[in-house]
Each structure stands twice: as structure tokens, then as C-alpha cells.
Amino acid sequence: MVILMKRKSIGTNYSMCVQPTFIVGTYNDDNTPDFAPITWVSATCEGAAYLLVISMFGMKKTKRNVMRTKALSVNLASTDMLHLVDYFGSPHKDMSRAVYSYEKSEYVSAPVLDASRWVYECEVVTSVKTGDSDTFFCKIRNIQIDENIEIGDTFSIDLTKFDPVIYSGQYHSIGSHLGKIGDFLEGCDLSEK
């Protein structure tokens, strides 16, 4: 069955880039932790290895720390962490008033949020500047996940178990696991026309 959708033009200033929400952790000059919510996160490959790709706009402290130390933790934000996403994203935050805990990363010099169910420990291998944004290509040195969550191979991770915050101008959550790649081929007319 072919579904024909009627569409209309709405201009080019809308953002419909569906993105997971992460909280990036770095250390300041004085070795105190710094965290900031970042949603411009993706992945690419370099040979057989994945690189995490993280873009940061402006000159926030976290971005300056990444540029200086080349080390960061990338903590997946789950829906029960939304208060931390908003708190760390507030320009007037008083870090001494936040209620959260962290530990030192095992593989890089960065703090890791205890509340995160999925954490990348990364080191920057290269960066690219585009206007006021810097994009960091990061070698994943380690991945930590909640010990109560079982996962299979690379492509069989059920995201609903991690309850991630999805961002596209507003916060969203995901509803259900729909299936694996190829599950929906049955019933498709793939014949040549």
C-alpha cells in the first residue's frame, strides 16, 4: 500500500532534528566538576571503531573545558534526570545547590553522573569549527551501563529500558519498542515496477 501525503511549506527556521539528550561532564581548571546538557550528539565510524560526534555552540564553560582537556563523559539523560538537564542548562546555576552525585571516569579525566544509565567515556581526537560551533570527534574509551540492564549485540539495544529524553525544541520520551531492522519487510511489495 502506498500512502500519499499532502504537505505544505513552512519555511526553514524550524528544528525537527530528533536528538537524544546527554549531559556532558568535564573538569574545570580547579578540578571541580562541570556538567552541561548537549543534544547535538551523533556517531560516525573511523575504520572499525565508532567515534562519538558532539557539537557545541558558543563558548560555554563545558566547551572550553573539552577544548582544554580533550576529555569528557557523555551521560545519557533519562526522564528521571530532567531536573538535572534543566539545572545544568540554567545560566544562573549555583553548582553548590544541586543534589547529584558523580564519580571519576575510569578511562578519561572527566566526572561521570551516577544517575545516568548509559555513559560514554571519551577523548577528543579531532575537532572542526563551523561558525560559532565546534564539532568534536571523540574516541570512545569505555561505555558504562546500568548493571540491571541486559543488552545483546550492537543493534539489539532496547532504548525503552534506558528511558531516554528526546529533544526537538521540547522534551519528549519514547513510547515503545517497535521491532528490529527487517521486521517490517513482510507484506511489502518489493517487486520492480
C-alpha positions as CSV (number, residue, x, y, z in Angstrom):
1,M,0.0,0.0,0.0
2,V,1.4,3.4,-1.0
3,I,0.4,6.3,1.2
4,L,0.4,9.7,-0.5
5,M,0.9,12.5,1.9
6,K,0.0,16.1,1.1
7,R,2.5,18.5,2.6
8,K,2.9,22.3,2.9
9,S,6.0,24.5,3.1
10,I,6.6,26.1,6.5
11,G,9.9,27.9,6.0
12,T,13.5,27.0,7.1
13,N,13.7,28.2,10.7
14,Y,12.1,25.1,12.3
15,S,14.1,22.4,14.0
16,M,12.8,18.9,13.7
17,C,16.1,17.2,14.4
18,V,15.1,14.5,16.9
19,Q,18.0,14.2,19.2
20,P,18.8,12.2,22.4
21,T,19.7,14.4,25.4
22,F,23.0,13.9,27.1
23,I,24.8,15.7,30.0
24,V,28.4,16.2,29.2
25,G,30.8,16.1,32.1
26,T,34.2,17.8,32.3
27,Y,36.6,19.2,34.9
28,N,37.2,22.9,35.4
29,D,40.7,24.3,35.9
30,D,40.4,23.9,39.7
31,N,39.3,20.2,39.2
32,T,35.7,20.9,40.2
33,P,33.1,19.1,38.0
34,D,31.2,20.9,35.3
35,F,28.1,19.5,33.5
36,A,26.0,20.8,30.6
37,P,23.1,19.4,28.6
38,I,24.1,18.8,25.0
39,T,21.7,17.4,22.3
40,W,23.9,17.7,19.2
41,V,25.3,14.2,19.6
42,S,25.7,11.5,16.9
43,A,28.2,8.9,15.8
44,T,30.4,8.1,12.9
45,C,33.0,5.4,12.1
46,E,36.7,5.6,11.7
47,G,37.7,2.2,10.4
48,A,36.1,-0.4,12.7
49,A,35.7,1.9,15.6
50,Y,32.8,4.3,16.4
51,L,33.5,7.9,17.1
52,L,31.0,10.0,19.1
53,V,30.4,13.3,17.3
54,I,29.4,16.2,19.6
55,S,28.8,19.8,18.5
56,M,28.7,22.7,21.0
57,F,27.7,26.2,20.2
58,G,29.1,29.4,21.7
59,M,31.8,29.5,24.4
60,K,30.2,27.8,27.4
61,K,32.5,26.6,30.1
62,T,32.0,23.0,29.2
63,K,33.1,23.6,25.6
64,R,36.2,25.4,26.9
65,N,36.9,22.5,29.2
66,V,36.6,20.0,26.4
67,M,39.0,22.1,24.2
68,R,41.5,22.3,27.1
69,T,41.4,18.7,28.4
70,K,40.3,16.7,25.4
71,A,38.3,14.5,27.8
72,L,34.6,14.2,28.6
73,S,31.9,12.0,29.8
74,V,28.7,11.8,27.8
75,N,25.9,10.8,30.2
76,L,22.5,9.8,28.6
77,A,19.7,11.7,30.3
78,S,16.7,9.6,31.3
79,T,13.3,11.1,32.1
80,D,14.0,10.9,35.8
81,M,17.0,13.2,35.2
82,L,15.1,16.1,33.6
83,H,15.6,18.3,36.7
84,L,19.4,17.9,36.2
85,V,19.1,18.7,32.5
86,D,17.3,22.0,33.3
87,Y,19.5,22.7,36.2
88,F,22.8,22.2,34.3
89,G,21.4,24.1,31.4
90,S,20.5,27.2,33.5
91,P,22.9,30.1,33.0
92,H,22.4,31.1,36.7
93,K,23.1,27.8,38.3
94,D,24.8,27.7,41.6
95,M,26.5,24.3,41.5
96,S,26.8,24.1,45.2
97,R,23.0,23.9,45.5
98,A,22.5,20.9,43.1
99,V,21.7,17.5,44.6
100,Y,23.5,14.9,42.5
101,S,26.4,12.6,42.8
102,Y,29.3,11.7,40.5
103,E,32.5,9.7,40.3
104,K,35.7,10.0,38.4
105,S,35.6,8.3,35.0
106,E,37.6,5.1,34.8
107,Y,39.3,5.9,31.5
108,V,39.5,9.7,31.0
109,S,39.8,12.7,33.2
110,A,36.1,13.6,33.5
111,P,33.3,13.3,36.0
112,V,30.5,10.7,35.4
113,L,27.0,11.2,36.7
114,D,25.8,8.4,39.0
115,A,22.2,8.8,37.8
116,S,22.9,8.0,34.1
117,R,22.0,4.6,32.8
118,W,24.4,4.9,29.8
119,V,27.7,6.7,29.9
120,Y,30.4,7.2,27.2
121,E,33.9,8.0,28.4
122,C,35.6,9.8,25.6
123,E,38.7,11.6,24.4
124,V,38.7,14.1,21.6
125,V,40.7,13.0,18.6
126,T,39.9,15.9,16.2
127,S,37.6,18.9,16.0
128,V,36.1,21.1,13.3
129,K,35.0,24.7,13.7
130,T,31.9,25.9,11.9
131,G,30.9,29.5,12.7
132,D,30.3,29.6,16.5
133,S,30.1,25.8,16.8
134,D,32.8,23.3,17.3
135,T,32.3,19.7,16.5
136,F,34.4,17.2,18.4
137,F,35.1,13.7,17.1
138,C,35.6,11.6,20.1
139,K,37.2,8.2,20.6
140,I,35.0,6.1,22.9
141,R,37.4,4.7,25.5
142,N,34.7,3.0,27.5
143,I,30.9,2.6,27.9
144,Q,29.2,2.1,31.2
145,I,25.6,1.0,31.6
146,D,23.2,0.3,34.4
147,E,24.2,-3.2,35.8
148,N,20.5,-4.1,35.9
149,I,20.0,-3.7,32.1
150,E,20.9,-6.6,29.8
151,I,21.8,-5.9,26.2
152,G,22.6,-8.1,23.3
153,D,24.6,-7.2,20.2
154,T,25.2,-3.6,18.9
155,F,21.9,-3.4,17.1
156,S,19.6,-5.1,19.6
157,I,19.5,-2.5,22.4
158,D,16.0,-1.7,23.6
159,L,16.1,2.0,24.3
160,T,12.9,1.9,26.3
161,K,15.0,0.3,29.1
162,F,17.1,3.4,29.3
163,D,14.1,5.8,29.2
164,P,16.0,8.5,27.3
165,V,14.9,12.1,27.0
166,I,14.5,13.0,23.3
167,Y,14.8,16.7,22.4
168,S,13.5,18.6,19.4
169,G,12.9,22.1,20.8
170,Q,11.0,20.4,23.7
171,Y,11.5,17.3,25.8
172,H,9.9,14.0,24.8
173,S,10.2,10.4,25.7
174,I,9.9,7.3,23.6
175,G,6.8,5.1,23.9
176,S,7.5,1.5,22.9
177,H,9.9,-0.9,21.3
178,L,8.6,-1.4,17.7
179,G,11.0,-4.1,16.4
180,K,14.3,-4.8,14.7
181,I,15.7,-3.9,11.3
182,G,13.9,-6.1,8.8
183,D,10.9,-6.9,10.9
184,F,8.6,-4.9,8.7
185,L,9.6,-6.3,5.2
186,E,6.9,-8.9,5.3
187,G,3.9,-7.7,3.4
188,C,5.9,-5.0,1.5
189,D,5.6,-5.1,-2.3
190,L,9.3,-5.0,-3.3
191,S,8.7,-6.0,-6.9
192,E,10.1,-3.8,-9.6
193,K,7.6,-1.6,-11.4
